[in-house]
């Protein structure tokens, strides 16, 4: 199995060939073969290496940047029929999404378009494509925080559960402990999402269930970054007469990090839930 540096070298060689010839066939074949060799759990490392190379090439040459944008868009649009979930070919849309975000990082003019592409991809039924959205959001937040946070707020306002899921998972993977402003943005985003949960009439869809599941741990990451206001927010949520909101609170209180560092606070909020 290749390590990341070896992946980067080979992807650079393949992308150089594509930029010289306009033919992506060898690159696609190599990505699919490497995904099959490593198994689906290796797809994350492969996609991150792909994004690293795309970012470097896009930053170095403006013409290459937009050629790579078109390539990544083509990859990202690979349909579930052509690349089913669990198939090695699923690595293509995964890499495409991560590559689009990488270009959004180095080309500010494309950041809005990258966020729009990621929002569309968050609706994809394939787990690895949705994982690509999370990784892409993380990268964009690291480099273009203000515009990305505003974009994620738009995802929440869209009212669609799966973009909300992607917003929550992406923002908590973005180093909240080192970025106080980002932690505050994450709390604000979770507040908006939980309002949507609390006021929801439709709660049986796959999207709602997927969102509820991730909120069962993402909120604890926000609380760890902002324990003062974070725990106060959990206390407020625990008083609501709503099965799903209370389930989310209960799940977050089970997280080891909270239990280890704040056992008494967790115990008090649990006692409130039991009433």
Secondary structure, 3 states (H helix, E strand, C coil): CCCHHHHHHHHHHHHHHHHHHCCCHHHHHHHHHHHHHHCHHHHHHHHHHHHHHHHHHHHHCHHHHHHHHHHHHHHHCCCCCCCCCCCCCHHHHHHHHHHHHHHHHHCHHHHHHHHHHHHHHCCCCCHHHHHHHHHHHHHHHHHCHHHHHHHHHHHHHCCCHHHHHHHHHHHHCCCCCCCHHHHHHHHHHHHHHHHHHHCCCCCCCHHHHHHHHHHHHHHHHHHHHCHHHHHHHHHHHHCCCCHHHHHHHHHHHCCHHHHHHCHHHHHHHHHHHHC
